[in-house]
Amino acid sequence: MKEKLYEIPLNDAMDADEECPFCFLERKAEQELMDFVLGSCASYMESDTRERTDQAGFCRLHQKKMFDYGNALGNGWILKTYYKKLIKEMKEEFKDFTPGKASLKDRLTGKTGNSNSIHAWIAGKEKTCYICDRYSERYERYVATFFHLYKKDPAFREKLNHGKGFCFHHFAGLCSGADQYLNEAGRKEFYPLVFQIMEQNMERVSGDIDWFIEKFDYLNREGDWKQSKDALQRGMQKIRGGYPADPAYKLK
């Protein structure tokens, strides 16, 4: 069966034989987005790009990854215009701010209400990130493509059956996607399949962690590491997603 262009990323991710194909896609997309924002194409010098980054900002995780990426000038330009927009908005928020009066119940319990407008403004800023938001858009398409391939491509199902399952973070999204993209009969077939895959692979990773610990016993010092040398990072990934052992992604 001939691949469509939009199917290639999912098939590549399944062929990578990693702990979670969606982690594989997320890392690739994140690196592509950092290359776009800070890489040699110098998109940070384009006013329309900085207008979008000014609007969304960056979360703490991606701010750190951008710093590690290594383009000091690019980061400087992004911060320059973001700061100017942020300060302007901050002054407007300060000008319009009216301290709220705590209720008697809040004063007695020591709790503060959630009606503080400065808190709400900053909380809103922390909910957006240029890289997270762009990836989120891609992720929705990846999930849709996953179920498109699952329904029509027997070879893709075989990859799923023989794969290593998913991290918990992306498995939750996959279960939500199943309710959206599969009919009742499809869901009755899909859930037992992926539940079995997840159980088998969680047991596999748990066993690797067990043997990793056992290797520290002097009685096992001559024993084969089997598949356990990287059990810690794979075990962490399986629970929360991502690649804990990855070095910082750098400007090429």
C-alpha positions as CSV (number, residue, x, y, z in Angstrom):
1,M,0.0,0.0,0.0
2,K,1.5,3.3,-1.1
3,E,2.1,5.8,1.7
4,K,0.5,9.2,1.7
5,L,2.8,12.1,2.7
6,Y,1.0,12.8,5.9
7,E,1.2,9.1,6.9
8,I,5.0,9.0,6.8
9,P,5.7,10.6,10.3
10,L,3.5,8.1,12.0
11,N,5.0,5.1,10.2
12,D,8.5,6.4,10.9
13,A,7.7,6.8,14.6
14,M,6.3,3.2,14.8
15,D,9.4,1.9,12.9
16,A,11.7,3.6,15.4
17,D,10.8,0.9,17.9
18,E,11.0,3.2,20.9
19,E,9.0,3.3,24.2
20,C,6.5,5.7,22.7
21,P,6.0,6.7,19.1
22,F,4.4,10.0,20.1
23,C,7.4,10.9,22.2
24,F,9.5,10.3,19.1
25,L,7.2,12.7,17.1
26,E,7.1,15.2,19.9
27,R,10.9,15.4,20.1
28,K,11.3,15.7,16.3
29,A,8.6,18.5,16.2
30,E,10.1,20.3,19.1
31,Q,13.6,20.3,17.5
32,E,12.1,21.5,14.2
33,L,10.3,24.4,15.9
34,M,13.4,25.5,17.8
35,D,15.3,25.4,14.5
36,F,12.6,27.5,13.0
37,V,12.6,30.1,15.8
38,L,16.3,30.3,16.5
39,G,18.1,28.4,13.7
40,S,20.1,29.5,10.7
41,C,17.0,30.6,8.8
42,A,17.0,33.6,11.2
43,S,13.2,33.7,11.5
44,Y,13.6,35.6,14.8
45,M,14.5,38.6,12.7
46,E,11.1,38.5,10.9
47,S,8.6,40.8,12.5
48,D,5.6,38.4,11.9
49,T,7.5,35.6,13.7
50,R,8.3,37.7,16.7
51,E,4.7,39.0,16.7
52,R,3.6,35.4,17.2
53,T,6.2,34.6,19.8
54,D,5.4,37.9,21.6
55,Q,1.7,36.8,21.7
56,A,2.3,33.3,23.1
57,G,5.7,33.6,24.9
58,F,7.4,30.4,26.0
59,C,6.9,28.1,28.9
60,R,9.6,27.5,31.5
61,L,10.7,24.2,29.9
62,H,11.1,25.7,26.4
63,Q,12.7,28.9,27.7
64,K,15.4,26.7,29.2
65,K,15.7,24.6,26.0
66,M,16.0,27.7,23.9
67,F,18.8,29.0,26.2
68,D,20.6,25.6,25.9
69,Y,20.1,25.7,22.1
70,G,22.9,28.3,22.0
71,N,21.7,31.3,19.8
72,A,22.3,34.2,22.2
73,L,21.5,36.9,19.7
74,G,18.3,35.1,18.6
75,N,17.2,34.7,22.2
76,G,18.0,38.4,22.8
77,W,15.9,39.6,19.9
78,I,13.0,37.5,21.0
79,L,13.2,38.8,24.6
80,K,13.7,42.4,23.4
81,T,10.3,42.7,21.7
82,Y,8.5,40.4,24.2
83,Y,9.7,42.5,27.1
84,K,8.4,45.7,25.5
85,K,4.9,44.1,24.9
86,L,4.9,42.6,28.4
87,I,5.8,45.9,30.1
88,K,3.1,47.8,28.2
89,E,0.5,45.2,29.2
90,M,1.7,45.1,32.8
91,K,1.3,48.9,33.1
92,E,-2.2,48.7,31.8
93,E,-3.0,45.9,34.3
94,F,-1.5,47.9,37.2
95,K,-3.4,51.0,36.1
96,D,-6.7,49.1,36.1
97,F,-6.1,47.1,39.2
98,T,-8.4,47.4,42.2
99,P,-7.5,45.4,45.3
100,G,-10.2,42.9,46.1
101,K,-11.8,42.7,49.6
102,A,-11.4,39.3,51.2
103,S,-14.6,37.8,52.5
104,L,-14.9,37.1,56.2
105,K,-14.6,33.3,55.6
106,D,-11.4,33.8,53.7
107,R,-10.0,36.0,56.4
108,L,-10.9,33.4,59.1
109,T,-9.5,30.5,57.1
110,G,-6.4,32.4,55.8
111,K,-7.4,31.7,52.2
112,T,-7.3,34.3,49.5
113,G,-9.8,34.5,46.7
114,N,-9.1,33.9,43.0
115,S,-10.5,37.2,41.8
116,N,-7.1,39.0,41.8
117,S,-6.8,40.4,38.3
118,I,-3.0,40.5,38.3
119,H,-2.9,36.8,39.3
120,A,-5.4,36.0,36.5
121,W,-3.4,38.0,33.9
122,I,-0.1,36.2,34.8
123,A,-1.8,32.8,34.9
124,G,-3.1,33.5,31.4
125,K,0.4,34.2,30.3
126,E,1.7,31.0,31.7
127,K,-0.9,28.9,29.8
128,T,0.6,29.7,26.4
129,C,3.9,28.8,24.8
130,Y,4.8,29.2,21.1
131,I,6.4,25.8,20.9
132,C,3.9,23.9,23.0
133,D,1.0,25.4,21.1
134,R,2.4,24.7,17.7
135,Y,3.2,21.1,18.8
136,S,-0.3,20.7,20.2
137,E,-1.7,21.5,16.7
138,R,0.5,18.8,15.2
139,Y,-0.3,16.3,17.9
140,E,-4.0,16.5,17.1
141,R,-3.2,15.7,13.5
142,Y,-0.9,12.8,14.5
143,V,-3.7,11.3,16.6
144,A,-6.1,11.6,13.7
145,T,-3.6,10.0,11.4
146,F,-2.9,7.2,13.9
147,F,-6.5,6.1,13.8
148,H,-6.8,6.6,10.1
149,L,-3.9,4.1,9.6
150,Y,-5.2,1.8,12.3
151,K,-8.5,1.5,10.5
152,K,-7.2,1.1,6.9
153,D,-3.6,-0.3,7.0
154,P,-3.1,-3.9,8.2
155,A,0.7,-3.3,8.2
156,F,0.3,-0.5,10.7
157,R,-1.8,-2.7,13.0
158,E,1.1,-5.2,12.9
159,K,3.5,-2.5,14.0
160,L,1.1,-1.6,16.8
161,N,0.8,-5.2,17.9
162,H,4.6,-5.8,18.0
163,G,5.5,-2.3,19.3
164,K,6.5,-1.2,22.8
165,G,3.3,0.6,23.6
166,F,3.1,4.2,24.7
167,C,4.1,6.5,27.6
168,F,1.2,7.2,30.0
169,H,1.0,10.8,29.0
170,H,0.4,10.0,25.3
171,F,-1.6,6.9,26.0
172,A,-4.2,9.1,27.7
173,G,-4.5,11.2,24.5
174,L,-4.8,8.0,22.5
175,C,-7.7,6.8,24.6
176,S,-9.4,10.1,24.1
177,G,-8.7,9.9,20.4
178,A,-10.3,6.4,20.2
179,D,-13.5,7.8,21.6
180,Q,-13.4,10.5,18.9
181,Y,-12.3,8.6,15.8
182,L,-13.7,5.0,16.3
183,N,-17.2,3.8,16.3
184,E,-18.6,1.6,19.0
185,A,-17.5,-1.7,17.4
186,G,-14.0,-0.2,16.7
187,R,-13.6,0.8,20.3
188,K,-14.6,-2.6,21.5
189,E,-11.8,-4.0,19.4
190,F,-9.2,-1.3,20.1
191,Y,-9.3,-1.1,23.8
192,P,-8.6,-4.8,24.7
193,L,-5.7,-4.7,22.1
194,V,-4.0,-1.6,23.5
195,F,-4.7,-2.6,27.1
196,Q,-2.8,-5.9,26.5
197,I,0.0,-4.0,24.7
198,M,0.3,-1.6,27.6
199,E,0.3,-4.3,30.3
200,Q,2.9,-6.4,28.5
201,N,5.2,-3.4,28.0
202,M,4.8,-2.0,31.5
203,E,5.8,-5.4,32.8
204,R,8.7,-5.5,30.5
205,V,10.0,-2.1,31.6
206,S,9.4,-3.0,35.3
207,G,11.4,-6.2,34.8
208,D,14.3,-4.2,33.3
209,I,14.3,-1.9,36.3
210,D,14.3,-4.9,38.6
211,W,17.3,-6.4,36.9
212,F,19.1,-3.0,36.8
213,I,18.8,-2.9,40.6
214,E,19.9,-6.5,40.9
215,K,23.1,-5.8,38.9
216,F,24.3,-3.7,41.9
217,D,24.4,-6.8,44.0
218,Y,28.0,-8.2,43.9
219,L,26.6,-11.7,43.3
220,N,25.4,-10.5,39.9
221,R,28.4,-8.4,38.9
222,E,29.4,-10.8,36.2
223,G,25.9,-11.2,34.9
224,D,24.6,-9.9,31.6
225,W,22.9,-6.5,31.8
226,K,20.3,-7.9,29.4
227,Q,18.1,-4.9,28.4
228,S,18.5,-3.0,31.6
229,K,21.4,-0.6,31.0
230,D,19.0,2.2,30.0
231,A,16.2,1.1,32.2
232,L,16.0,4.2,34.3
233,Q,15.5,6.7,31.4
234,R,13.1,4.3,29.7
235,G,11.2,3.8,32.9
236,M,10.9,7.5,33.5
237,Q,9.8,8.1,29.9
238,K,7.1,5.4,30.2
239,I,5.5,7.2,33.1
240,R,5.7,10.9,32.0
241,G,6.9,10.9,28.4
242,G,9.9,12.7,26.9
243,Y,13.6,11.6,26.9
244,P,15.2,12.2,30.3
245,A,18.6,11.2,29.1
246,D,18.7,13.4,26.0
247,P,21.5,16.0,25.9
248,A,20.5,19.6,25.2
249,Y,19.6,20.2,21.5
250,K,22.1,22.6,20.1
251,L,22.3,25.0,17.2
252,K,24.0,23.3,14.3
